[in-house]
Amino acid sequence: MRHMKLVIGLLMALVLLPRANAQDTQRQVVEALSARSQGDQKVMIRGLLDQAPQPNGNVLMVFPGWPGIPRIELKNGQPAFFYLQQHVERMRPTLHAAGISLLTVDCPTDQWGQRGPNPSACDDEFRSSEAYADDVRRLIEQVRSQQTLTRFFAMGHSYGAISSHWLSLRLPDQLAGAIHSATQSIAAGGAFTGYAKSIGAFPHDQVRVPSIYLHHRDDLCRFTPYSFAQRHGNPSRLITVVGGNRWSDPCGKASYHSYDERHEAVGPALVRWINEGVVTPVAGTE
């Protein structure tokens, strides 16, 4: 029962979504070949690209919350996936209207692990590695080669912020910026000790990519305290979200943690920083 509660607590802001509509012509699967192999099988890294109708060249790369493995693939010629980040989906019209395209990034296929809430894969050891950074670099290059998309911003939410932190360190020539959203800074322990264990030793002072923190002031998820964002995102690099809903599990999708009922304030704040470099100190109202 204790482990079940941990699993539930770590299901950070996920939502099951159906296969993309066949008429959604802007949504496509992009993939790149990893330098690694898995036995005699090729290892791929994939992203779900939602290009803005009139793209301005900026791409928000989304690294979803726990477990961060949406299993993006093509089935019968159409994009298929387990889940996307619900609050980002709600902000998609705002981002698209501002010319910003979205790229949801999956873990490489050799990191998919077993099915279920504990994937036993794509943990901190991998996300902090040069191998992972090289995979993401290859995906970025693939998108650049096919589209008129040139500037890439990494946004990791909750456990996905482990990715945005380490990639901001390892890909200074590829990223225009990084957004650490509701960062998981406390590991759950037990079977989940390998998740968020690296963030305490992260070398913040070595990052050269412009970075900001996005966090709800009253985040109730015990793995993602607001104090971490306050400590590492000084007032000029912190967007504080206030108000909204807290009806679900504290780490769930209908919660402060996932900016429920505040996507209409968070979306424009992201647009201002990505397109203009302007930080909105407070997003939302009481």
N, C-alpha and C positions, 0 to 999 in steps of 0.2 A: 504493500500500500504506500509505503514511504517513497519508493522509487516511482510509483505511478504518479504521485503528487509532483515529484521533480520533473517528470516528463511533461505533465500538464503545464507546469510553471515555465518550462523552457519552450513551449510552443508559442513563440513570440510573433504575434501579429500575422499569422498565416491565414490564407483563405483558399479553399478549393474552388477552382474555376473550370468551366467547361472548355473544350477545345475551341480554338479561335474560330469565329465565323468565317465561312469561305469568302464572304463579300468584303471582309476587312483586308483590303489589298495592301494596306500600309504595314501590316504585321507579318513578319517573316522570320524564319530561323536562319541564323548565320552561324557558321561553324569554322573552326580552324583546327589543323592537325597539330597535336602536341609532339614534342621531341621524344616523349616516352612511348613505350609500347607496353601492352598488358598481355604477356605470352605472345601469341601470334596475332593478336588483335590490335588495331590502331586505337590510340586514345585521342578523343576529340574533346574540345571545349566549345560549348554552344551558347548563343545568346538569342533572346527573343527581341527583335528590333521592331519598334513602333516609331516609324519615321513621321515627323510632323508634316502636315500638308504643304507648308512653305518653310522648309528647314533653313535655319540661319547658320548651320554648321556645328552648333553645340549639341552634345549628346550627354544625357544623364545616365550613367551606368549604375544600375540598381543591383545591390547584393542583398538578397532577402534575409529576413530573420530566420531563426532556427527552424529546421536544420540547414537551411540554405542550399538545398539540393532539389530544385523544382523538376528535374528530369525533363528538360526541354528536348524535343525531338520532332521529327516529321512522321505522321501516320496518315496513310492514304493521301499523301501530298499536302496535308494541312498541319499547321503547328499544333502540337499537343504538349501538355505540361500538367503537373500535379497542382500547382498553386502559384499565385503571384502575390505581391504585397498589396493588400486591399487599399490602404490609404494612398499609395502611389497611383493605383488605378483610378481612384477618385480625382486625383490631381492631374491626370493625363490631359483632359481638355484644356486646362489652364496652361500647362507646359507647352502643349502643341500650339495653342494660340499665340504663344510668345516665340515660336520657332524652334523650341527645344525638342529634340527627339529622345526617345527612351530606349535603353538597351538593358534588359534584365539578364544578368550573367549567371549561368549555371556553374556548378563545380565540374571539372573534367570527368569524363566517363569512368576513369579508373578510381574515382573517389565517390562514386555513387553508393557503394556499400550495400548493406541489406535494406530491404524495404521496411518501412515502419518509422516510428518516432525517434528511434535511436539508430542512426545510420552507420555508426562505427566507422566513419570516414569523414574526410574534409574537415579535420579538426585543426587546432592551432598549429600543430607541428607542420602541417601541409600549407596552411594559409600564410604562414610567416616565411615560407621557403622561396628561394630564387626560382625553383621549378614552377611554382604557382604563378609567380610574377611573369615568367616567360610565357606561360600559357595565356595569360590575360593580354600580354603584349601581342601575341600572335592573333588573338581575336580582334583587338583594336586595329591592327594592320589590315586584317581581312575586311573589316567594316570600311576603313578608309579607302581600300582599293575598289570597293563596289559602289560607294555612295559619295555624295558631296557633303560628307560629315568629317569635320577636321579637329574639333576641340572636345576632349573627353573629360568628364567629371565623374569621379567615383563616389557613390553614396551608399554606404553600408548601414542597414538598420538593425539595431539590436545585436544579435550574434554576427550579422553581416558586417558590422562595424569593425570586426577583427580584420576582415579583408580590406576595408577602406583605409585602415591605419597602415597595415603593412605594405599595401600597394602605393600609398603616398610616399613611403620611404624608398621603395625599390623601383618605382617607375617615374622618376622626376622628369624624364624627357617625353613621356607619353601622356601625362595627365596635366590638365590645366587647373585642376583643383580637386579637393576632397571634402566630402560632407560626412561627418560622423554623427549618425542619427540614433538617439536613445541607446548609446553605446553600452553593450554588456561588458562590465568591468569586474564582475564577480563570478568565479566559476562555481558550478553547482555542487561539485564534489562527487564522490562515489564513481559511478560509471561515466559521469559527465565531467570529470576533473580535467580532461584534455580540451575542454571548450572554455575559452576566455582566460586560460592560464597564462598566456603570453603577454597580456595587455599591461600587467604590472611592471614589466621590464621593457616596455616599448620606449625606444629612444626618441622622445618628442623633439629634442633639440637638434636632431640630425635631419629632420624633414625640411625639404626645400620647396615642396609643392604648397601653394596657398590652401589652407585648411580652415574649416569652421566646424563648430559643434551645434547640433540641433537637438533640443531636449525639452521635454515637458517639465515644468517646475515641480509638479506634484506627481511625477511618475511613481507609481506604487509597486512596480515590479522590483523584487528584492535583488535581482541580478543586475539592475541597470540604474543605480542611484544618480540623481541629478548632480550630486556633489562632484562626480568625476568630470562632467562637462564644465562645471563652474571652475574647477581647478586647472583644467588644461585649455579651456577656451576663455581667454580673458575677455573683458567686455567688448573688445573690438572683433572677437571671433566667436561669438555665442549668440544664437537665436533661441530665445526662451519662449516656449509655447505655454499659454495659460488658458484655463477654462476647458470646456468640452464635456465629454462623457466618460463614465467609469463603471459601466454596467457589467462588463465581462470580467473574466479572470484578470488580475492586475497586469499580467504579461500578455494578454490577449488582444484581439483586434478591435473590440469595443471598449477601449480603455484610454486613459491618459497616455499610456505608453505608446499607443499607436495613433495618437492625435485624433481620436474619434470626435467627429463634429467640429474639427478645427482644420480640415484639409483646405477649406476656402481661405484661410489665413496663411497656412503653411505654404501652399502652392505659390502665391505671389511673392512670398519671402524668398523661396528658392529661385524664382525667376529673376528677382532683383540681384541676387548674388551671382548667379550664373551669367546673366547677360550684362550686368553693370558693375559687379564687384562690390555691391552695396549690402551691408549687413543690416537686417531689420532686428533691432534689439528684442522686441516683444511681438509675438504673433498670436493674435486672438485677444479676447476680452474676458473678464471674470464672469 
